[in-house]
Amino acid sequence: MISSIREAPPINYTESASRVLYIQTDAASNGGNSGGPVFYGNYVVGVHDWGIKKTGADTAAQGLNFSIHYSEVFNFLDSNSVRICKGS
């Protein structure tokens, strides 16, 4: 289930002025599935990345999981001169 597409600072560089497109999804994030594809029908639309986990007195909403939007992946690969075949 894809809930929304959000633009936010990169999770590793929160002080960055750049923004990244993330897909909010209900796909659980755990150590074994980070980096896996996110499908919408027969199309890969993102790469699973991270989720919010409750710890201690943390009141953040558990179950918010995010994937990197496919356009961000293409931009990264293009800027690093990695040739790929982009589907239709």
PDB file of N, CA, C and O in Angstrom:
ATOM      1  N   MET A   1       0.843  -1.178   0.000  1.00  0.00           N
ATOM      2  CA  MET A   1       0.000   0.000   0.000  1.00  0.00           C
ATOM      3  C   MET A   1       0.883   1.234   0.000  1.00  0.00           C
ATOM      4  O   MET A   1       1.723   1.394   0.885  1.00  0.00           O
ATOM      5  N   ILE A   2       0.707   2.096  -0.966  1.00  0.00           N
ATOM      6  CA  ILE A   2       1.420   3.365  -1.009  1.00  0.00           C
ATOM      7  C   ILE A   2       0.491   4.433  -0.447  1.00  0.00           C
ATOM      8  O   ILE A   2      -0.618   4.626  -0.944  1.00  0.00           O
ATOM      9  N   SER A   3       0.955   5.130   0.600  1.00  0.00           N
ATOM     10  CA  SER A   3       0.124   6.139   1.249  1.00  0.00           C
ATOM     11  C   SER A   3       0.315   7.524   0.651  1.00  0.00           C
ATOM     12  O   SER A   3      -0.653   8.251   0.425  1.00  0.00           O
ATOM     13  N   SER A   4       1.568   7.886   0.396  1.00  0.00           N
ATOM     14  CA  SER A   4       1.829   9.210  -0.163  1.00  0.00           C
ATOM     15  C   SER A   4       3.255   9.287  -0.679  1.00  0.00           C
ATOM     16  O   SER A   4       4.070   8.393  -0.450  1.00  0.00           O
ATOM     17  N   ILE A   5       3.533  10.369  -1.376  1.00  0.00           N
ATOM     18  CA  ILE A   5       4.895  10.676  -1.794  1.00  0.00           C
ATOM     19  C   ILE A   5       5.263  11.962  -1.089  1.00  0.00           C
ATOM     20  O   ILE A   5       4.545  12.957  -1.187  1.00  0.00           O
ATOM     21  N   ARG A   6       6.386  11.949  -0.372  1.00  0.00           N
ATOM     22  CA  ARG A   6       6.803  13.103   0.429  1.00  0.00           C
ATOM     23  C   ARG A   6       8.188  13.568   0.011  1.00  0.00           C
ATOM     24  O   ARG A   6       9.027  12.775  -0.414  1.00  0.00           O
ATOM     25  N   GLU A   7       8.406  14.854   0.140  1.00  0.00           N
ATOM     26  CA  GLU A   7       9.723  15.415  -0.108  1.00  0.00           C
ATOM     27  C   GLU A   7      10.291  15.834   1.245  1.00  0.00           C
ATOM     28  O   GLU A   7       9.666  16.595   1.984  1.00  0.00           O
ATOM     29  N   ALA A   8      11.481  15.330   1.559  1.00  0.00           N
ATOM     30  CA  ALA A   8      12.083  15.591   2.871  1.00  0.00           C
ATOM     31  C   ALA A   8      13.601  15.631   2.734  1.00  0.00           C
ATOM     32  O   ALA A   8      14.150  15.202   1.719  1.00  0.00           O
ATOM     33  N   PRO A   9      14.282  16.149   3.764  1.00  0.00           N
ATOM     34  CA  PRO A   9      15.752  16.110   3.720  1.00  0.00           C
ATOM     35  C   PRO A   9      16.231  14.661   3.718  1.00  0.00           C
ATOM     36  O   PRO A   9      15.524  13.782   4.211  1.00  0.00           O
ATOM     37  N   PRO A  10      17.419  14.395   3.171  1.00  0.00           N
ATOM     38  CA  PRO A  10      17.967  13.044   3.220  1.00  0.00           C
ATOM     39  C   PRO A  10      18.129  12.600   4.677  1.00  0.00           C
ATOM     40  O   PRO A  10      18.512  13.405   5.525  1.00  0.00           O
ATOM     41  N   ILE A  11      17.843  11.335   4.976  1.00  0.00           N
ATOM     42  CA  ILE A  11      17.883  10.892   6.371  1.00  0.00           C
ATOM     43  C   ILE A  11      19.286  10.902   6.966  1.00  0.00           C
ATOM     44  O   ILE A  11      19.438  11.045   8.180  1.00  0.00           O
ATOM     45  N   ASN A  12      20.313  10.752   6.134  1.00  0.00           N
ATOM     46  CA  ASN A  12      21.684  10.743   6.652  1.00  0.00           C
ATOM     47  C   ASN A  12      22.307  12.130   6.722  1.00  0.00           C
ATOM     48  O   ASN A  12      23.344  12.314   7.360  1.00  0.00           O
ATOM     49  N   TYR A  13      21.681  13.107   6.071  1.00  0.00           N
ATOM     50  CA  TYR A  13      22.218  14.470   6.018  1.00  0.00           C
ATOM     51  C   TYR A  13      21.091  15.453   6.284  1.00  0.00           C
ATOM     52  O   TYR A  13      20.710  16.217   5.397  1.00  0.00           O
ATOM     53  N   THR A  14      20.556  15.440   7.497  1.00  0.00           N
ATOM     54  CA  THR A  14      19.388  16.258   7.817  1.00  0.00           C
ATOM     55  C   THR A  14      19.664  17.748   7.715  1.00  0.00           C
ATOM     56  O   THR A  14      18.721  18.530   7.595  1.00  0.00           O
ATOM     57  N   GLU A  15      20.915  18.168   7.757  1.00  0.00           N
ATOM     58  CA  GLU A  15      21.250  19.583   7.622  1.00  0.00           C
ATOM     59  C   GLU A  15      21.366  19.999   6.159  1.00  0.00           C
ATOM     60  O   GLU A  15      21.609  21.171   5.871  1.00  0.00           O
ATOM     61  N   SER A  16      21.200  19.073   5.250  1.00  0.00           N
ATOM     62  CA  SER A  16      21.339  19.340   3.821  1.00  0.00           C
ATOM     63  C   SER A  16      20.199  20.224   3.323  1.00  0.00           C
ATOM     64  O   SER A  16      19.065  20.114   3.787  1.00  0.00           O
ATOM     65  N   ALA A  17      20.513  21.093   2.381  1.00  0.00           N
ATOM     66  CA  ALA A  17      19.482  21.926   1.760  1.00  0.00           C
ATOM     67  C   ALA A  17      18.729  21.159   0.676  1.00  0.00           C
ATOM     68  O   ALA A  17      17.651  21.577   0.252  1.00  0.00           O
ATOM     69  N   SER A  18      19.293  20.040   0.227  1.00  0.00           N
ATOM     70  CA  SER A  18      18.630  19.265  -0.823  1.00  0.00           C
ATOM     71  C   SER A  18      17.440  18.505  -0.238  1.00  0.00           C
ATOM     72  O   SER A  18      17.357  18.288   0.971  1.00  0.00           O
ATOM     73  N   ARG A  19      16.534  18.112  -1.107  1.00  0.00           N
ATOM     74  CA  ARG A  19      15.340  17.358  -0.714  1.00  0.00           C
ATOM     75  C   ARG A  19      15.306  16.053  -1.504  1.00  0.00           C
ATOM     76  O   ARG A  19      15.819  15.982  -2.621  1.00  0.00           O
ATOM     77  N   VAL A  20      14.705  15.033  -0.925  1.00  0.00           N
ATOM     78  CA  VAL A  20      14.609  13.710  -1.536  1.00  0.00           C
ATOM     79  C   VAL A  20      13.140  13.306  -1.578  1.00  0.00           C
ATOM     80  O   VAL A  20      12.395  13.558  -0.631  1.00  0.00           O
ATOM     81  N   LEU A  21      12.723  12.677  -2.680  1.00  0.00           N
ATOM     82  CA  LEU A  21      11.365  12.147  -2.756  1.00  0.00           C
ATOM     83  C   LEU A  21      11.331  10.759  -2.115  1.00  0.00           C
ATOM     84  O   LEU A  21      12.099   9.868  -2.478  1.00  0.00           O
ATOM     85  N   TYR A  22      10.428  10.603  -1.161  1.00  0.00           N
ATOM     86  CA  TYR A  22      10.215   9.324  -0.495  1.00  0.00           C
ATOM     87  C   TYR A  22       8.787   8.867  -0.741  1.00  0.00           C
ATOM     88  O   TYR A  22       7.871   9.684  -0.842  1.00  0.00           O
ATOM     89  N   ILE A  23       8.606   7.563  -0.835  1.00  0.00           N
ATOM     90  CA  ILE A  23       7.281   6.962  -0.929  1.00  0.00           C
ATOM     91  C   ILE A  23       6.946   6.432   0.458  1.00  0.00           C
ATOM     92  O   ILE A  23       7.678   5.604   1.000  1.00  0.00           O
ATOM     93  N   GLN A  24       5.843   6.906   1.038  1.00  0.00           N
ATOM     94  CA  GLN A  24       5.401   6.371   2.323  1.00  0.00           C
ATOM     95  C   GLN A  24       4.576   5.129   2.045  1.00  0.00           C
ATOM     96  O   GLN A  24       3.640   5.158   1.246  1.00  0.00           O
ATOM     97  N   THR A  25       4.930   4.036   2.710  1.00  0.00           N
ATOM     98  CA  THR A  25       4.268   2.761   2.446  1.00  0.00           C
ATOM     99  C   THR A  25       4.022   2.016   3.751  1.00  0.00           C
ATOM    100  O   THR A  25       4.612   2.347   4.780  1.00  0.00           O
ATOM    101  N   ASP A  26       3.158   1.020   3.712  1.00  0.00           N
ATOM    102  CA  ASP A  26       2.928   0.205   4.912  1.00  0.00           C
ATOM    103  C   ASP A  26       3.795  -1.048   4.924  1.00  0.00           C
ATOM    104  O   ASP A  26       3.645  -1.894   5.806  1.00  0.00           O
ATOM    105  N   ALA A  27       4.704  -1.177   3.955  1.00  0.00           N
ATOM    106  CA  ALA A  27       5.628  -2.319   3.944  1.00  0.00           C
ATOM    107  C   ALA A  27       6.582  -2.183   5.126  1.00  0.00           C
ATOM    108  O   ALA A  27       7.327  -1.207   5.215  1.00  0.00           O
ATOM    109  N   ALA A  28       6.561  -3.141   6.016  1.00  0.00           N
ATOM    110  CA  ALA A  28       7.398  -3.078   7.212  1.00  0.00           C
ATOM    111  C   ALA A  28       8.876  -3.008   6.853  1.00  0.00           C
ATOM    112  O   ALA A  28       9.336  -3.666   5.920  1.00  0.00           O
ATOM    113  N   SER A  29       9.602  -2.207   7.602  1.00  0.00           N
ATOM    114  CA  SER A  29      11.042  -2.070   7.382  1.00  0.00           C
ATOM    115  C   SER A  29      11.779  -2.805   8.488  1.00  0.00           C
ATOM    116  O   SER A  29      11.575  -2.533   9.672  1.00  0.00           O
ATOM    117  N   ASN A  30      12.639  -3.741   8.093  1.00  0.00           N
ATOM    118  CA  ASN A  30      13.483  -4.423   9.066  1.00  0.00           C
ATOM    119  C   ASN A  30      14.813  -4.729   8.394  1.00  0.00           C
ATOM    120  O   ASN A  30      14.983  -4.489   7.199  1.00  0.00           O
ATOM    121  N   GLY A  31      15.747  -5.254   9.162  1.00  0.00           N
ATOM    122  CA  GLY A  31      17.104  -5.442   8.668  1.00  0.00           C
ATOM    123  C   GLY A  31      17.238  -6.234   7.380  1.00  0.00           C
ATOM    124  O   GLY A  31      18.231  -6.077   6.669  1.00  0.00           O
ATOM    125  N   GLY A  32      16.283  -7.068   7.065  1.00  0.00           N
ATOM    126  CA  GLY A  32      16.426  -7.925   5.897  1.00  0.00           C
ATOM    127  C   GLY A  32      15.847  -7.404   4.604  1.00  0.00           C
ATOM    128  O   GLY A  32      16.138  -7.958   3.544  1.00  0.00           O
ATOM    129  N   ASN A  33      15.026  -6.346   4.649  1.00  0.00           N
ATOM    130  CA  ASN A  33      14.393  -5.923   3.401  1.00  0.00           C
ATOM    131  C   ASN A  33      14.787  -4.520   2.949  1.00  0.00           C
ATOM    132  O   ASN A  33      14.289  -4.048   1.927  1.00  0.00           O
ATOM    133  N   SER A  34      15.639  -3.864   3.659  1.00  0.00           N
ATOM    134  CA  SER A  34      16.102  -2.552   3.206  1.00  0.00           C
ATOM    135  C   SER A  34      16.883  -2.735   1.911  1.00  0.00           C
ATOM    136  O   SER A  34      17.740  -3.613   1.817  1.00  0.00           O
ATOM    137  N   GLY A  35      16.586  -1.908   0.917  1.00  0.00           N
ATOM    138  CA  GLY A  35      17.240  -2.025  -0.376  1.00  0.00           C
ATOM    139  C   GLY A  35      16.455  -2.830  -1.376  1.00  0.00           C
ATOM    140  O   GLY A  35      16.848  -2.913  -2.540  1.00  0.00           O
ATOM    141  N   GLY A  36      15.357  -3.428  -0.961  1.00  0.00           N
ATOM    142  CA  GLY A  36      14.537  -4.205  -1.877  1.00  0.00           C
ATOM    143  C   GLY A  36      13.616  -3.325  -2.704  1.00  0.00           C
ATOM    144  O   GLY A  36      13.369  -2.174  -2.343  1.00  0.00           O
ATOM    145  N   PRO A  37      13.106  -3.854  -3.811  1.00  0.00           N
ATOM    146  CA  PRO A  37      12.240  -3.058  -4.685  1.00  0.00           C
ATOM    147  C   PRO A  37      10.845  -2.867  -4.094  1.00  0.00           C
ATOM    148  O   PRO A  37      10.358  -3.705  -3.334  1.00  0.00           O
ATOM    149  N   VAL A  38      10.210  -1.751  -4.454  1.00  0.00           N
ATOM    150  CA  VAL A  38       8.814  -1.492  -4.110  1.00  0.00           C
ATOM    151  C   VAL A  38       8.049  -1.512  -5.428  1.00  0.00           C
ATOM    152  O   VAL A  38       8.373  -0.773  -6.357  1.00  0.00           O
ATOM    153  N   PHE A  39       7.047  -2.354  -5.498  1.00  0.00           N
ATOM    154  CA  PHE A  39       6.273  -2.523  -6.727  1.00  0.00           C
ATOM    155  C   PHE A  39       4.936  -1.803  -6.648  1.00  0.00           C
ATOM    156  O   PHE A  39       4.320  -1.719  -5.586  1.00  0.00           O
ATOM    157  N   TYR A  40       4.501  -1.290  -7.781  1.00  0.00           N
ATOM    158  CA  TYR A  40       3.134  -0.822  -7.988  1.00  0.00           C
ATOM    159  C   TYR A  40       2.666  -1.580  -9.221  1.00  0.00           C
ATOM    160  O   TYR A  40       2.991  -1.214 -10.350  1.00  0.00           O
ATOM    161  N   GLY A  41       1.906  -2.630  -8.992  1.00  0.00           N
ATOM    162  CA  GLY A  41       1.548  -3.528 -10.095  1.00  0.00           C
ATOM    163  C   GLY A  41       2.804  -4.237 -10.564  1.00  0.00           C
ATOM    164  O   GLY A  41       3.495  -4.875  -9.771  1.00  0.00           O
ATOM    165  N   ASN A  42       3.102  -4.128 -11.860  1.00  0.00           N
ATOM    166  CA  ASN A  42       4.294  -4.764 -12.431  1.00  0.00           C
ATOM    167  C   ASN A  42       5.493  -3.823 -12.502  1.00  0.00           C
ATOM    168  O   ASN A  42       6.522  -4.182 -13.075  1.00  0.00           O
ATOM    169  N   TYR A  43       5.378  -2.638 -11.936  1.00  0.00           N
ATOM    170  CA  TYR A  43       6.425  -1.632 -12.055  1.00  0.00           C
ATOM    171  C   TYR A  43       7.153  -1.415 -10.734  1.00  0.00           C
ATOM    172  O   TYR A  43       6.534  -1.349  -9.672  1.00  0.00           O
ATOM    173  N   VAL A  44       8.482  -1.306 -10.817  1.00  0.00           N
ATOM    174  CA  VAL A  44       9.267  -0.937  -9.640  1.00  0.00           C
ATOM    175  C   VAL A  44       9.193   0.575  -9.526  1.00  0.00           C
ATOM    176  O   VAL A  44       9.562   1.289 -10.458  1.00  0.00           O
ATOM    177  N   VAL A  45       8.715   1.071  -8.381  1.00  0.00           N
ATOM    178  CA  VAL A  45       8.549   2.513  -8.196  1.00  0.00           C
ATOM    179  C   VAL A  45       9.484   3.084  -7.142  1.00  0.00           C
ATOM    180  O   VAL A  45       9.534   4.298  -6.946  1.00  0.00           O
ATOM    181  N   GLY A  46      10.227   2.212  -6.461  1.00  0.00           N
ATOM    182  CA  GLY A  46      11.133   2.705  -5.437  1.00  0.00           C
ATOM    183  C   GLY A  46      12.004   1.616  -4.861  1.00  0.00           C
ATOM    184  O   GLY A  46      11.923   0.447  -5.240  1.00  0.00           O
ATOM    185  N   VAL A  47      12.848   2.040  -3.923  1.00  0.00           N
ATOM    186  CA  VAL A  47      13.754   1.138  -3.212  1.00  0.00           C
ATOM    187  C   VAL A  47      13.487   1.314  -1.720  1.00  0.00           C
ATOM    188  O   VAL A  47      13.624   2.413  -1.183  1.00  0.00           O
ATOM    189  N   HIS A  48      13.105   0.221  -1.055  1.00  0.00           N
ATOM    190  CA  HIS A  48      12.762   0.285   0.370  1.00  0.00           C
ATOM    191  C   HIS A  48      13.973   0.739   1.181  1.00  0.00           C
ATOM    192  O   HIS A  48      15.082   0.245   0.978  1.00  0.00           O
ATOM    193  N   ASP A  49      13.756   1.684   2.102  1.00  0.00           N
ATOM    194  CA  ASP A  49      14.885   2.303   2.785  1.00  0.00           C
ATOM    195  C   ASP A  49      14.800   2.289   4.301  1.00  0.00           C
ATOM    196  O   ASP A  49      15.684   1.724   4.945  1.00  0.00           O
ATOM    197  N   TRP A  50      13.788   2.877   4.893  1.00  0.00           N
ATOM    198  CA  TRP A  50      13.788   3.028   6.357  1.00  0.00           C
ATOM    199  C   TRP A  50      12.376   3.148   6.915  1.00  0.00           C
ATOM    200  O   TRP A  50      11.420   3.412   6.186  1.00  0.00           O
ATOM    201  N   GLY A  51      12.270   2.948   8.225  1.00  0.00           N
ATOM    202  CA  GLY A  51      10.988   3.067   8.908  1.00  0.00           C
ATOM    203  C   GLY A  51      11.168   3.662  10.288  1.00  0.00           C
ATOM    204  O   GLY A  51      12.271   3.666  10.834  1.00  0.00           O
ATOM    205  N   ILE A  52      10.079   4.165  10.851  1.00  0.00           N
ATOM    206  CA  ILE A  52      10.097   4.733  12.199  1.00  0.00           C
ATOM    207  C   ILE A  52       9.724   3.634  13.174  1.00  0.00           C
ATOM    208  O   ILE A  52       8.704   2.963  13.010  1.00  0.00           O
ATOM    209  N   LYS A  53      10.547   3.455  14.181  1.00  0.00           N
ATOM    210  CA  LYS A  53      10.310   2.447  15.215  1.00  0.00           C
ATOM    211  C   LYS A  53      10.151   3.148  16.566  1.00  0.00           C
ATOM    212  O   LYS A  53      10.889   4.087  16.866  1.00  0.00           O
ATOM    213  N   LYS A  54       9.203   2.704  17.374  1.00  0.00           N
ATOM    214  CA  LYS A  54       9.037   3.265  18.712  1.00  0.00           C
ATOM    215  C   LYS A  54      10.097   2.688  19.631  1.00  0.00           C
ATOM    216  O   LYS A  54      10.350   1.484  19.622  1.00  0.00           O
ATOM    217  N   THR A  55      10.710   3.543  20.418  1.00  0.00           N
ATOM    218  CA  THR A  55      11.658   3.090  21.433  1.00  0.00           C
ATOM    219  C   THR A  55      11.433   3.889  22.705  1.00  0.00           C
ATOM    220  O   THR A  55      11.359   5.117  22.662  1.00  0.00           O
ATOM    221  N   GLY A  56      11.325   3.217  23.814  1.00  0.00           N
ATOM    222  CA  GLY A  56      11.175   3.895  25.101  1.00  0.00           C
ATOM    223  C   GLY A  56       9.975   4.825  25.122  1.00  0.00           C
ATOM    224  O   GLY A  56       8.857   4.421  24.804  1.00  0.00           O
ATOM    225  N   ALA A  57      10.220   6.082  25.502  1.00  0.00           N
ATOM    226  CA  ALA A  57       9.153   7.071  25.608  1.00  0.00           C
ATOM    227  C   ALA A  57       8.862   7.764  24.281  1.00  0.00           C
ATOM    228  O   ALA A  57       8.090   8.722  24.233  1.00  0.00           O
ATOM    229  N   ASP A  58       9.477   7.284  23.210  1.00  0.00           N
ATOM    230  CA  ASP A  58       9.294   7.891  21.889  1.00  0.00           C
ATOM    231  C   ASP A  58       7.814   7.836  21.501  1.00  0.00           C
ATOM    232  O   ASP A  58       7.177   6.787  21.592  1.00  0.00           O
ATOM    233  N   THR A  59       7.285   8.966  21.072  1.00  0.00           N
ATOM    234  CA  THR A  59       5.871   9.019  20.693  1.00  0.00           C
ATOM    235  C   THR A  59       5.667   9.059  19.182  1.00  0.00           C
ATOM    236  O   THR A  59       4.557   9.299  18.708  1.00  0.00           O
ATOM    237  N   ALA A  60       6.734   8.825  18.431  1.00  0.00           N
ATOM    238  CA  ALA A  60       6.610   8.820  16.967  1.00  0.00           C
ATOM    239  C   ALA A  60       5.677   7.695  16.537  1.00  0.00           C
ATOM    240  O   ALA A  60       5.568   6.669  17.209  1.00  0.00           O
ATOM    241  N   ALA A  61       5.016   7.900  15.420  1.00  0.00           N
ATOM    242  CA  ALA A  61       4.065   6.907  14.922  1.00  0.00           C
ATOM    243  C   ALA A  61       4.803   5.694  14.366  1.00  0.00           C
ATOM    244  O   ALA A  61       5.544   5.799  13.389  1.00  0.00           O
ATOM    245  N   GLN A  62       4.594   4.554  14.992  1.00  0.00           N
ATOM    246  CA  GLN A  62       5.198   3.323  14.493  1.00  0.00           C
ATOM    247  C   GLN A  62       4.453   2.885  13.241  1.00  0.00           C
ATOM    248  O   GLN A  62       3.246   3.095  13.121  1.00  0.00           O
ATOM    249  N   GLY A  63       5.178   2.278  12.312  1.00  0.00           N
ATOM    250  CA  GLY A  63       4.551   1.797  11.090  1.00  0.00           C
ATOM    251  C   GLY A  63       4.696   2.748   9.920  1.00  0.00           C
ATOM    252  O   GLY A  63       4.214   2.455   8.826  1.00  0.00           O
ATOM    253  N   LEU A  64       5.357   3.893  10.129  1.00  0.00           N
ATOM    254  CA  LEU A  64       5.657   4.773   9.000  1.00  0.00           C
ATOM    255  C   LEU A  64       6.925   4.254   8.356  1.00  0.00           C
ATOM    256  O   LEU A  64       7.986   4.246   8.979  1.00  0.00           O
ATOM    257  N   ASN A  65       6.820   3.826   7.122  1.00  0.00           N
ATOM    258  CA  ASN A  65       7.948   3.248   6.402  1.00  0.00           C
ATOM    259  C   ASN A  65       8.121   3.997   5.088  1.00  0.00           C
ATOM    260  O   ASN A  65       7.151   4.425   4.461  1.00  0.00           O
ATOM    261  N   PHE A  66       9.388   4.145   4.686  1.00  0.00           N
ATOM    262  CA  PHE A  66       9.681   4.983   3.538  1.00  0.00           C
ATOM    263  C   PHE A  66      10.619   4.286   2.570  1.00  0.00           C
ATOM    264  O   PHE A  66      11.508   3.531   2.963  1.00  0.00           O
ATOM    265  N   SER A  67      10.395   4.561   1.295  1.00  0.00           N
ATOM    266  CA  SER A  67      11.217   4.041   0.210  1.00  0.00           C
ATOM    267  C   SER A  67      11.679   5.225  -0.634  1.00  0.00           C
ATOM    268  O   SER A  67      10.989   6.240  -0.723  1.00  0.00           O
ATOM    269  N   ILE A  68      12.831   5.091  -1.240  1.00  0.00           N
ATOM    270  CA  ILE A  68      13.344   6.141  -2.100  1.00  0.00           C
ATOM    271  C   ILE A  68      12.625   6.050  -3.443  1.00  0.00           C
ATOM    272  O   ILE A  68      12.575   4.980  -4.051  1.00  0.00           O
ATOM    273  N   HIS A  69      12.077   7.151  -3.901  1.00  0.00           N
ATOM    274  CA  HIS A  69      11.345   7.219  -5.169  1.00  0.00           C
ATOM    275  C   HIS A  69      12.277   6.851  -6.324  1.00  0.00           C
ATOM    276  O   HIS A  69      13.455   7.208  -6.312  1.00  0.00           O
ATOM    277  N   TYR A  70      11.757   6.149  -7.305  1.00  0.00           N
ATOM    278  CA  TYR A  70      12.588   5.682  -8.423  1.00  0.00           C
ATOM    279  C   TYR A  70      13.312   6.823  -9.130  1.00  0.00           C
ATOM    280  O   TYR A  70      14.425   6.624  -9.617  1.00  0.00           O
ATOM    281  N   SER A  71      12.719   8.007  -9.201  1.00  0.00           N
ATOM    282  CA  SER A  71      13.377   9.128  -9.885  1.00  0.00           C
ATOM    283  C   SER A  71      14.668   9.531  -9.178  1.00  0.00           C
ATOM    284  O   SER A  71      15.620   9.968  -9.824  1.00  0.00           O
ATOM    285  N   GLU A  72      14.701   9.385  -7.854  1.00  0.00           N
ATOM    286  CA  GLU A  72      15.924   9.676  -7.094  1.00  0.00           C
ATOM    287  C   GLU A  72      17.016   8.665  -7.441  1.00  0.00           C
ATOM    288  O   GLU A  72      18.188   9.020  -7.562  1.00  0.00           O
ATOM    289  N   VAL A  73      16.621   7.416  -7.597  1.00  0.00           N
ATOM    290  CA  VAL A  73      17.577   6.361  -7.958  1.00  0.00           C
ATOM    291  C   VAL A  73      18.146   6.636  -9.342  1.00  0.00           C
ATOM    292  O   VAL A  73      19.358   6.550  -9.542  1.00  0.00           O
ATOM    293  N   PHE A  74      17.271   6.972 -10.313  1.00  0.00           N
ATOM    294  CA  PHE A  74      17.738   7.288 -11.666  1.00  0.00           C
ATOM    295  C   PHE A  74      18.681   8.481 -11.657  1.00  0.00           C
ATOM    296  O   PHE A  74      19.716   8.454 -12.324  1.00  0.00           O
ATOM    297  N   ASN A  75      18.337   9.539 -10.905  1.00  0.00           N
ATOM    298  CA  ASN A  75      19.207  10.719 -10.823  1.00  0.00           C
ATOM    299  C   ASN A  75      20.581  10.358 -10.267  1.00  0.00           C
ATOM    300  O   ASN A  75      21.603  10.822 -10.771  1.00  0.00           O
ATOM    301  N   PHE A  76      20.598   9.528  -9.226  1.00  0.00           N
ATOM    302  CA  PHE A  76      21.860   9.105  -8.621  1.00  0.00           C
ATOM    303  C   PHE A  76      22.704   8.320  -9.626  1.00  0.00           C
ATOM    304  O   PHE A  76      23.895   8.587  -9.788  1.00  0.00           O
ATOM    305  N   LEU A  77      22.086   7.359 -10.294  1.00  0.00           N
ATOM    306  CA  LEU A  77      22.820   6.539 -11.263  1.00  0.00           C
ATOM    307  C   LEU A  77      23.324   7.384 -12.429  1.00  0.00           C
ATOM    308  O   LEU A  77      24.465   7.228 -12.863  1.00  0.00           O
ATOM    309  N   ASP A  78      22.472   8.283 -12.938  1.00  0.00           N
ATOM    310  CA  ASP A  78      22.888   9.162 -14.036  1.00  0.00           C
ATOM    311  C   ASP A  78      24.061  10.048 -13.632  1.00  0.00           C
ATOM    312  O   ASP A  78      25.006  10.216 -14.404  1.00  0.00           O
ATOM    313  N   SER A  79      24.009  10.618 -12.424  1.00  0.00           N
ATOM    314  CA  SER A  79      25.072  11.530 -11.988  1.00  0.00           C
ATOM    315  C   SER A  79      26.385  10.804 -11.718  1.00  0.00           C
ATOM    316  O   SER A  79      27.433  11.442 -11.621  1.00  0.00           O
ATOM    317  N   ASN A  80      26.340   9.477 -11.596  1.00  0.00           N
ATOM    318  CA  ASN A  80      27.543   8.681 -11.377  1.00  0.00           C
ATOM    319  C   ASN A  80      27.911   7.869 -12.610  1.00  0.00           C
ATOM    320  O   ASN A  80      28.665   6.899 -12.533  1.00  0.00           O
ATOM    321  N   SER A  81      27.366   8.283 -13.747  1.00  0.00           N
ATOM    322  CA  SER A  81      27.650   7.673 -15.057  1.00  0.00           C
ATOM    323  C   SER A  81      27.428   6.166 -15.103  1.00  0.00           C
ATOM    324  O   SER A  81      28.173   5.434 -15.753  1.00  0.00           O
ATOM    325  N   VAL A  82      26.388   5.715 -14.401  1.00  0.00           N
ATOM    326  CA  VAL A  82      26.014   4.305 -14.438  1.00  0.00           C
ATOM    327  C   VAL A  82      24.921   4.157 -15.482  1.00  0.00           C
ATOM    328  O   VAL A  82      23.855   4.762 -15.365  1.00  0.00           O
ATOM    329  N   ARG A  83      25.184   3.353 -16.499  1.00  0.00           N
ATOM    330  CA  ARG A  83      24.229   3.154 -17.583  1.00  0.00           C
ATOM    331  C   ARG A  83      23.227   2.069 -17.194  1.00  0.00           C
ATOM    332  O   ARG A  83      23.607   0.985 -16.750  1.00  0.00           O
ATOM    333  N   ILE A  84      21.959   2.373 -17.365  1.00  0.00           N
ATOM    334  CA  ILE A  84      20.904   1.407 -17.063  1.00  0.00           C
ATOM    335  C   ILE A  84      19.864   1.440 -18.176  1.00  0.00           C
ATOM    336  O   ILE A  84      19.795   2.396 -18.949  1.00  0.00           O
ATOM    337  N   CYS A  85      19.071   0.404 -18.245  1.00  0.00           N
ATOM    338  CA  CYS A  85      17.965   0.362 -19.196  1.00  0.00           C
ATOM    339  C   CYS A  85      16.702   0.741 -18.429  1.00  0.00           C
ATOM    340  O   CYS A  85      16.237  -0.012 -17.574  1.00  0.00           O
ATOM    341  N   LYS A  86      16.154   1.903 -18.737  1.00  0.00           N
ATOM    342  CA  LYS A  86      14.938   2.364 -18.063  1.00  0.00           C
ATOM    343  C   LYS A  86      13.738   1.830 -18.819  1.00  0.00           C
ATOM    344  O   LYS A  86      13.622   2.022 -20.030  1.00  0.00           O
ATOM    345  N   GLY A  87      12.843   1.158 -18.102  1.00  0.00           N
ATOM    346  CA  GLY A  87      11.678   0.548 -18.732  1.00  0.00           C
ATOM    347  C   GLY A  87      10.695   1.563 -19.275  1.00  0.00           C
ATOM    348  O   GLY A  87      10.878   2.770 -19.119  1.00  0.00           O
ATOM    349  N   SER A  88       9.662   1.070 -19.906  1.00  0.00           N
ATOM    350  CA  SER A  88       8.654   1.960 -20.510  1.00  0.00           C
ATOM    351  C   SER A  88       7.642   2.425 -19.490  1.00  0.00           C
ATOM    352  O   SER A  88       6.727   3.176 -19.827  1.00  0.00           O
TER     353      SER A  88
END
